């Protein structure tokens, strides 16, 4: 009888834990899935607002930078910047709220801008 109770408790615990870990059916997306567009260095309003936000947040070493908009979020950008050829730093930038996080490591699914 005691063994049956323990088995039931273990079965219920695994059922509960498996539903918690699936996060309501959402799966983790890769960086490439979140930022599917090509890197851009076009002089647009977006680029100007990104440059201003980087400057206001005292981010240095971004003499050259490229950006990608996040899928379905027009105000979030992944930014790759460099001062030295081939050494890229990555930041998340939200110009509308003047916020920057990073530098951060990417998951390897996005290739460098050049």
DOTI-293902 format. One record per atom (N, C-alpha, C): x, y, z; chain; residue in one letter; atom name. Coordinates in nm, 4 decimals. Layout:
% residues N
        c1        c2        c3  chain  resn  name
         X         Y         Z      A     A    CA
...
***
This chain:
% residues 114
        c1        c2        c3  chain  resn  name
    0.0822   -0.1193    0.0000      A     X     N
    0.0000    0.0000    0.0000      A     X    CA
    0.0868    0.1261    0.0000      A     X     C
    0.1925    0.1230    0.0817      A     X     N
    0.2833    0.2372    0.0897      A     X    CA
    0.3548    0.2580   -0.0435      A     X     C
    0.3915    0.1511   -0.1132      A     X     N
    0.4588    0.1584   -0.2427      A     X    CA
    0.3675    0.2196   -0.3476      A     X     C
    0.2398    0.1855   -0.3427      A     X     N
    0.1435    0.2408   -0.4385      A     X    CA
    0.1305    0.3917   -0.4181      A     X     C
    0.1235    0.4379   -0.2936      A     X     N
    0.1127    0.5817   -0.2649      A     X    CA
    0.2365    0.6570   -0.3161      A     X     C
    0.3528    0.6005   -0.2925      A     X     N
    0.4769    0.6644   -0.3383      A     X    CA
    0.4785    0.6708   -0.4913      A     X     C
    0.4357    0.5649   -0.5577      A     X     N
    0.4309    0.5632   -0.7039      A     X    CA
    0.3349    0.6686   -0.7567      A     X     C
    0.2212    0.6831   -0.6931      A     X     N
    0.1231    0.7847   -0.7342      A     X    CA
    0.1810    0.9249   -0.7140      A     X     C
    0.2460    0.9474   -0.6022      A     X     N
    0.3065    1.0786   -0.5745      A     X    CA
    0.4140    1.1099   -0.6788      A     X     C
    0.4978    1.0130   -0.7106      A     X     N
    0.6025    1.0334   -0.8112      A     X    CA
    0.5406    1.0635   -0.9477      A     X     C
    0.4359    0.9893   -0.9853      A     X     N
    0.3699    1.0106   -1.1144      A     X    CA
    0.3081    1.1501   -1.1219      A     X     C
    0.2407    1.1921   -1.0154      A     X     N
    0.1798    1.3252   -1.0134      A     X    CA
    0.2858    1.4351   -1.0163      A     X     C
    0.3939    1.4160   -0.9433      A     X     N
    0.5019    1.5149   -0.9419      A     X    CA
    0.5623    1.5298   -1.0811      A     X     C
    0.5867    1.4173   -1.1513      A     X     N
    0.6436    1.4278   -1.2850      A     X    CA
    0.5471    1.4946   -1.3812      A     X     C
    0.4179    1.4670   -1.3678      A     X     N
    0.3188    1.5298   -1.4542      A     X    CA
    0.3164    1.6807   -1.4318      A     X     C
    0.3168    1.7230   -1.3079      A     X     N
    0.3156    1.8657   -1.2748      A     X    CA
    0.4433    1.9328   -1.3234      A     X     C
    0.5583    1.8718   -1.2983      A     X     N
    0.6859    1.9313   -1.3388      A     X    CA
    0.6990    1.9408   -1.4898      A     X     C
    0.6517    1.8413   -1.5632      A     X     N
    0.6642    1.8472   -1.7089      A     X    CA
    0.5762    1.9565   -1.7666      A     X     C
    0.4596    1.9826   -1.7083      A     X     N
    0.3752    2.0904   -1.7592      A     X    CA
    0.4323    2.2267   -1.7222      A     X     C
    0.5024    2.2367   -1.6098      A     X     N
    0.5649    2.3637   -1.5714      A     X    CA
    0.6804    2.3978   -1.6630      A     X     C
    0.7619    2.3004   -1.6966      A     X     N
    0.8813    2.3270   -1.7748      A     X    CA
    0.8510    2.3597   -1.9202      A     X     C
    0.7334    2.3217   -1.9693      A     X     N
    0.7027    2.3511   -2.1084      A     X    CA
    0.6616    2.4959   -2.1276      A     X     C
    0.6408    2.5705   -2.0204      A     X     N
    0.6089    2.7130   -2.0243      A     X    CA
    0.4896    2.7395   -2.1149      A     X     C
    0.3807    2.6676   -2.0894      A     X     N
    0.2564    2.6825   -2.1644      A     X    CA
    0.2739    2.6578   -2.3136      A     X     C
    0.3578    2.5640   -2.3501      A     X     N
    0.3758    2.5286   -2.4896      A     X    CA
    0.4721    2.6184   -2.5652      A     X     C
    0.5256    2.7205   -2.5028      A     X     N
    0.6205    2.8098   -2.5706      A     X    CA
    0.7571    2.7444   -2.5720      A     X     C
    0.8231    2.7533   -2.6860      A     X     N
    0.9585    2.7016   -2.6908      A     X    CA
    1.0560    2.8179   -2.7028      A     X     C
    1.1774    2.7979   -2.6562      A     X     N
    1.2789    2.9016   -2.6618      A     X    CA
    1.3206    2.9218   -2.8060      A     X     C
    1.3210    3.0470   -2.8501      A     X     N
    1.3611    3.0774   -2.9872      A     X    CA
    1.5078    3.1154   -2.9913      A     X     C
    1.5711    3.0855   -3.1030      A     X     N
    1.7113    3.1212   -3.1216      A     X    CA
    1.7221    3.2693   -3.1551      A     X     C
    1.8430    3.3224   -3.1442      A     X     N
    1.8659    3.4614   -3.1827      A     X    CA
    1.8256    3.4838   -3.3285      A     X     C
    1.8582    3.3888   -3.4158      A     X     N
    1.8244    3.4025   -3.5575      A     X    CA
    1.6735    3.4066   -3.5790      A     X     C
    1.5975    3.3345   -3.4981      A     X     N
    1.4515    3.3373   -3.5105      A     X    CA
    1.3940    3.4684   -3.4579      A     X     C
    1.4550    3.5237   -3.3542      A     X     N
    1.4072    3.6502   -3.2984      A     X    CA
    1.4444    3.7705   -3.3844      A     X     C
    1.5582    3.7608   -3.4532      A     X     N
    1.6089    3.8712   -3.5372      A     X    CA
    1.6383    3.8168   -3.6773      A     X     C
    1.5333    3.7839   -3.7559      A     X     N
    1.5548    3.7166   -3.8839      A     X    CA
    1.6029    3.8071   -3.9977      A     X     C
    1.5873    3.9370   -3.9854      A     X     N
    1.6251    4.0278   -4.0941      A     X    CA
    1.7763    4.0311   -4.1135      A     X     C
    1.8175    4.0775   -4.2301      A     X     N
    1.9602    4.0944   -4.2567      A     X    CA
    2.0129    4.2122   -4.1754      A     X     C
    2.1430    4.2118   -4.1468      A     X     N
    2.2045    4.3254   -4.0795      A     X    CA
    2.1887    4.4484   -4.1679      A     X     C
    2.1656    4.5630   -4.1077      A     X     N
    2.1513    4.6870   -4.1828      A     X    CA
    2.2468    4.7924   -4.1285      A     X     C
    2.2996    4.8728   -4.2194      A     X     N
    2.3763    4.9895   -4.1780      A     X    CA
    2.3247    5.1127   -4.2528      A     X     C
    2.1987    5.1013   -4.3009      A     X     N
    2.1361    5.2121   -4.3724      A     X    CA
    2.1143    5.3300   -4.2794      A     X     C
    2.1435    5.4470   -4.3290      A     X     N
    2.1252    5.5685   -4.2505      A     X    CA
    1.9763    5.6025   -4.2503      A     X     C
    1.9087    5.5545   -4.1477      A     X     N
    1.7640    5.5751   -4.1337      A     X    CA
    1.7374    5.6398   -3.9983      A     X     C
    1.6122    5.6687   -3.9735      A     X     N
    1.5720    5.7202   -3.8423      A     X    CA
    1.6075    5.6198   -3.7337      A     X     C
    1.5908    5.4892   -3.7641      A     X     N
    1.6264    5.3855   -3.6666      A     X    CA
    1.7737    5.3936   -3.6302      A     X     C
    1.8601    5.4061   -3.7316      A     X     N
    2.0040    5.4107   -3.7048      A     X    CA
    2.0395    5.5339   -3.6223      A     X     C
    1.9793    5.6456   -3.6541      A     X     N
    2.0067    5.7682   -3.5784      A     X    CA
    1.9633    5.7527   -3.4328      A     X     C
    1.8444    5.6969   -3.4107      A     X     N
    1.7964    5.6807   -3.2729      A     X    CA
    1.8800    5.5786   -3.1960      A     X     C
    1.9289    5.4743   -3.2647      A     X     N
    2.0176    5.3760   -3.2007      A     X    CA
    2.1483    5.4441   -3.1600      A     X     C
    2.2064    5.5225   -3.2499      A     X     N
    2.3329    5.5920   -3.2205      A     X    CA
    2.3169    5.6861   -3.1014      A     X     C
    2.2068    5.7581   -3.0958      A     X     N
    2.1820    5.8497   -2.9837      A     X    CA
    2.1675    5.7717   -2.8535      A     X     C
    2.0943    5.6608   -2.8575      A     X     N
    2.0739    5.5792   -2.7371      A     X    CA
    2.2055    5.5186   -2.6891      A     X     C
    2.2886    5.4698   -2.7805      A     X     N
    2.4191    5.4164   -2.7412      A     X    CA
    2.5033    5.5250   -2.6749      A     X     C
    2.5017    5.6423   -2.7322      A     X     N
    2.5795    5.7538   -2.6777      A     X    CA
    2.5292    5.7955   -2.5396      A     X     C
    2.3989    5.8092   -2.5240      A     X     N
    2.3410    5.8494   -2.3946      A     X    CA
    2.3699    5.7478   -2.2847      A     X     C
    2.3897    5.6224   -2.3252      A     X     N
    2.4187    5.5165   -2.2279      A     X    CA
    2.5686    5.4898   -2.2151      A     X     C
    2.6500    5.5805   -2.2679      A     X     N
    2.7959    5.5754   -2.2553      A     X    CA
    2.8566    5.4460   -2.3094      A     X     C
    2.7994    5.3962   -2.4217      A     X     N
    2.8535    5.2774   -2.4880      A     X    CA
    2.9606    5.3252   -2.5846      A     X     C
    3.0834    5.2790   -2.5641      A     X     N
    3.1929    5.3204   -2.6519      A     X    CA
    3.2379    5.2020   -2.7372      A     X     C
    3.3198    5.2296   -2.8353      A     X     N
    3.3705    5.1233   -2.9212      A     X    CA
    3.2750    5.0863   -3.0327      A     X     C
    3.1852    5.1769   -3.0655      A     X     N
    3.0872    5.1498   -3.1717      A     X    CA
    3.1058    5.2457   -3.2880      A     X     C
    3.2297    5.2596   -3.3328      A     X     N
    3.2563    5.3459   -3.4465      A     X    CA
    3.1836    5.2994   -3.5711      A     X     C
    3.1631    5.1704   -3.5810      A     X     N
    3.0875    5.1101   -3.6912      A     X    CA
    2.9860    5.0160   -3.6290      A     X     C
    2.8596    5.0280   -3.6703      A     X     N
    2.7615    4.9330   -3.6185      A     X    CA
    2.6545    4.8978   -3.7205      A     X     C
    2.5982    4.7803   -3.6993      A     X     N
    2.4892    4.7276   -3.7800      A     X    CA
    2.3771    4.6918   -3.6838      A     X     C
    2.2551    4.6847   -3.7358      A     X     N
    2.1423    4.6556   -3.6486      A     X    CA
    2.0399    4.5671   -3.7180      A     X     C
    1.9594    4.4989   -3.6348      A     X     N
    1.8469    4.4166   -3.6801      A     X    CA
    1.7292    4.4473   -3.5889      A     X     C
    1.6105    4.4613   -3.6465      A     X     N
    1.4891    4.4767   -3.5658      A     X    CA
    1.4452    4.3398   -3.5166      A     X     C
    1.3918    4.3378   -3.3948      A     X     N
    1.3368    4.2124   -3.3437      A     X    CA
    1.2030    4.1847   -3.4107      A     X     C
    1.1797    4.0602   -3.4424      A     X     N
    1.0550    4.0181   -3.5041      A     X    CA
    0.9366    4.0575   -3.4155      A     X     C
    0.8393    4.1243   -3.4716      A     X     N
    0.7163    4.1662   -3.4032      A     X    CA
    0.7376    4.2663   -3.2899      A     X     C
    0.8523    4.3307   -3.2834      A     X     N
    0.8765    4.4354   -3.1833      A     X    CA
    0.9552    4.5471   -3.2511      A     X     C
    0.8853    4.6453   -3.2986      A     X     N
    0.9498    4.7479   -3.3808      A     X    CA
    1.0437    4.8386   -3.3025      A     X     C
    1.0382    4.8332   -3.1707      A     X     N
    1.1215    4.9252   -3.0933      A     X    CA
    1.2412    4.8579   -3.0254      A     X     C
    1.2698    4.7335   -3.0597      A     X     N
    1.3850    4.6621   -3.0033      A     X    CA
    1.4807    4.6240   -3.1156      A     X     C
    1.6089    4.6495   -3.0917      A     X     N
    1.7106    4.6219   -3.1932      A     X    CA
    1.8256    4.5418   -3.1344      A     X     C
    1.8766    4.4486   -3.2139      A     X     N
    2.0025    4.3825   -3.1836      A     X    CA
    2.1076    4.4619   -3.2589      A     X     C
    2.2099    4.5078   -3.1879      A     X     N
    2.3135    4.5914   -3.2484      A     X    CA
    2.4481    4.5208   -3.2352      A     X     C
    2.5211    4.5162   -3.3464      A     X     N
    2.6587    4.4639   -3.3474      A     X    CA
    2.7491    4.5817   -3.3784      A     X     C
    2.8444    4.6069   -3.2899      A     X     N
    2.9336    4.7197   -3.3163      A     X    CA
    3.0790    4.6787   -3.2975      A     X     C
    3.1651    4.7532   -3.3651      A     X     N
    3.3076    4.7222   -3.3609      A     X    CA
    3.3899    4.8498   -3.3680      A     X     C
    3.5014    4.8442   -3.3040      A     X     N
    3.6040    4.9465   -3.3182      A     X    CA
    3.7209    4.8850   -3.3942      A     X     C
    3.7377    4.7546   -3.3743      A     X     N
    3.8468    4.6807   -3.4375      A     X    CA
    3.7876    4.5780   -3.5329      A     X     C
    3.8405    4.5717   -3.6516      A     X     N
    3.7936    4.4789   -3.7539      A     X    CA
    3.7763    4.3369   -3.6986      A     X     C
    3.6549    4.2841   -3.7120      A     X     N
    3.6300    4.1452   -3.6754      A     X    CA
    3.5991    4.1181   -3.5295      A     X     C
    3.6117    4.2164   -3.4415      A     X     N
    3.5778    4.1966   -3.3001      A     X    CA
    3.4462    4.2702   -3.2747      A     X     C
    3.3382    4.1931   -3.2646      A     X     N
    3.2043    4.2492   -3.2528      A     X    CA
    3.1526    4.2395   -3.1107      A     X     C
    3.0885    4.3454   -3.0646      A     X     N
    3.0157    4.3453   -2.9377      A     X    CA
    2.8682    4.3582   -2.9727      A     X     C
    2.7844    4.2893   -2.8974      A     X     N
    2.6412    4.2895   -2.9258      A     X    CA
    2.5629    4.3492   -2.8095      A     X     C
    2.4655    4.4291   -2.8447      A     X     N
    2.3805    4.4964   -2.7463      A     X    CA
    2.2355    4.4855   -2.7897      A     X     C
    2.1465    4.4896   -2.6913      A     X     N
    2.0043    4.5094   -2.7188      A     X    CA
    1.9764    4.6553   -2.6896      A     X     C
    1.9089    4.7213   -2.7821      A     X     N
    1.8860    4.8652   -2.7717      A     X    CA
    1.7369    4.8940   -2.7903      A     X     C
    1.6835    4.9760   -2.6993      A     X     N
    1.5458    5.0230   -2.7042      A     X    CA
    1.5481    5.1763   -2.7077      A     X     C
    1.5550    5.2357   -2.8271      A     X     N
    1.5651    5.3816   -2.8361      A     X    CA
    1.4468    5.4573   -2.7746      A     X     C
    1.3274    5.4024   -2.7843      A     X     N
    1.2090    5.4743   -2.7331      A     X    CA
    1.2144    5.4959   -2.5826      A     X     C
    1.2827    5.4060   -2.5118      A     X     N
    1.2929    5.4221   -2.3656      A     X    CA
    1.4357    5.4475   -2.3211      A     X     C
    1.5251    5.4699   -2.4189      A     X     N
    1.6649    5.5034   -2.3914      A     X    CA
    1.7360    5.3975   -2.3061      A     X     C
    1.7173    5.2704   -2.3407      A     X     N
    1.7780    5.1598   -2.2656      A     X    CA
    1.8692    5.0769   -2.3548      A     X     C
    1.9767    5.0274   -2.2932      A     X     N
    2.0714    4.9387   -2.3607      A     X    CA
    2.1124    4.8298   -2.2626      A     X     C
    2.1197    4.7050   -2.3100      A     X     N
    2.1786    4.5980   -2.2292      A     X    CA
    2.2934    4.5375   -2.3087      A     X     C
    2.3949    4.4933   -2.2383      A     X     N
    2.5089    4.4321   -2.3048      A     X    CA
    2.6373    4.4983   -2.2613      A     X     C
    2.7483    4.4568   -2.3166      A     X     N
    2.7565    4.3614   -2.4268      A     X    CA
    2.7122    4.2217   -2.3836      A     X     C
    2.6647    4.1470   -2.4820      A     X     N
    2.6096    4.0150   -2.4546      A     X    CA
    2.6601    3.9138   -2.5564      A     X     C
    2.6585    3.7888   -2.5169      A     X     N
    2.6973    3.6798   -2.6067      A     X    CA
    2.5733    3.6332   -2.6823      A     X     C
    2.5911    3.6032   -2.8083      A     X     N
    2.4818    3.5474   -2.8878      A     X    CA
    2.4907    3.3958   -2.8849      A     X     C
    2.3851    3.3300   -2.9328      A     X     N
    2.3813    3.1834   -2.9269      A     X    CA
    2.4483    3.1130   -3.0448      A     X     C
    2.5091    3.1896   -3.1353      A     X     N
    2.5795    3.1290   -3.2480      A     X    CA
    2.4961    3.1086   -3.3718      A     X     C
    2.3683    3.1454   -3.3686      A     X     N
    2.2820    3.1251   -3.4857      A     X    CA
    2.2808    3.2454   -3.5794      A     X     C
    2.3441    3.3556   -3.5387      A     X     N
    2.3517    3.4751   -3.6228      A     X    CA
    2.4976    3.4966   -3.6618      A     X     C
    2.5195    3.5170   -3.7907      A     X     N
    2.6555    3.5432   -3.8379      A     X    CA
    2.6895    3.6906   -3.8194      A     X     C
    2.8163    3.7234   -3.8057      A     X     N
    2.8557    3.8646   -3.7919      A     X    CA
    2.8152    3.9449   -3.9156      A     X     C
    2.8018    4.0749   -3.9008      A     X     N
    2.7570    4.1574   -4.0135      A     X    CA
    2.8449    4.1457   -4.1382      A     X     C
    2.9743    4.1334   -4.1195      A     X     N
    3.0641    4.1174   -4.2354      A     X    CA
    3.1897    4.0464   -4.1915      A     X     C
***
